[in-house]
Amino acid sequence: MTSTDKGSMTTPITDEEIFLSHVGGKLSTELQSPLETQRDLSIAYTPGVAQVSRAIAAQPELVDRYTWTNRLVAVVSDGSAVLGLGDIGPRASLPVMEGKSALFRSFAGLNSIPIVLDTKDPDEIVETLIRLRPTFGAVNLEDISAPRCFEIERRVIEALDCPVMHDDQHGTAIVVLAALKGAAKVLDRELAGLKVVISGAGAAGVACANILLACGVADVVVLDSKGIVSPDRSNLNEFKAELAERTNPRRLTGGATEALAGADVFLGVSAGTIAEDLIASMNDDAIVFALSNPDPEIHPDVARKHAAVVATGRSDFPNQINNVLAFPGVFAGALDAGARRITENMKIAAAEAILSVAADDLRPDYIVPSPLDARVAPAVTAAVADAARADGVA
């Protein structure tokens, strides 16, 4: 793929190119110490390695200095909610987890191991990660279906003394917050005054609602496949019922038609579609984030007829809202600070850092930096580490 400085594709990608790039997987290990002579072997392995093992046994904290643990992220999935492909299982999810590990290495210099688990049982997933804890320094949960992902993340955070984040939730929310702040600045609007409609009440939708509410957006309406999430509905699970109490302040009922009439922002994080006439019913200078991949909820060219700012999750349109803007720096910052967990302030700091990189060049087709912008990960890393120290979790 040939890319410009804004990350847009100039050459179509062929199926052959895609499959060839995955032959044998996308990862390998590399040596930090040479293994070319008998002396090298004696130092790196037996008998020399025994001295290091004895030292760690005597002083467990030395494991961070003499192994890769404190810079190793476990990318963990059960394959139940992979991209837009759904429940395809752990084996089919492995190429995605390998790709995630490759991004950690390329964008933040972090080592990473993909771990796919042949179980959907939350108890088994949590117990497995507890048993594996001596191996890694952080956990990136990935592509686990809602609502199980909420329980699993909560329990893993409680069980482990290291940074844990479900990226489908919080990575998405961080970049959405950065992009929405960028769009609001371009349009000279105040974030707090925006009427936001979120289509999708799964992992990403709930996390986006939470971070926007935390940042002062008062009017957030969430849609699921059955309509507006509101307290009057009897078919809500416990997570949606709790969300209903904190959103939809105007107590709207109905579906997308009622939610989008007069709205300022449409945020699509579902696999559904949205009709053009509903986007046309939004307020002037509307903002449309149609983030479903590979097929956005509405085609960007159609959305632009009625909206002032349009973003997608795709790399072949302007304003790509991509989690890679967030997660490498979030984990690098948390590990740099020795954080025991990832706090809400660390996530908000990450969003501010992402926006800061693009701040001097904001325009309707550039509300966040390119995922390939080398300034992003260092900025996020520094901001997250500072926030971790300020929050007292470092």
Secondary structure, DSSP 4 states (H G I P E B T S, - for coil): --B-TT--BSSPPPHHHHHHHHTT-S-----SS--SSHHHHHHHSTTHHHHHHHHHHH-GGGHHHHSSGGGEEEEEE-SSSBTTTBS-HHHHHHHHHHHHHHHHHHHH--EEEEEE-S---HHHHHHHHHHHGGG-SEEEE-S--TTHHHHHHHHHHHH-SS-EEEHHHHHHHHHHHHHHHHHHHHTT--GGG-EEEEE--SHHHHHHHHHHHHTT--EEEEEETTEE--TT-S---HHHHHHHHHS-TT---SSHHHHHTT-SEEEE-SS----HHHHHTSPTTEEEEE--SSS-SS-HHHHTTTEEEEEES-TTSSSB--GGGTHHHHHHHHHHHT-SS--HHHHHHHHHHHHHHHGGG-BTTBSS--TT-TTHHHHHHHHHHHHHHHHT--
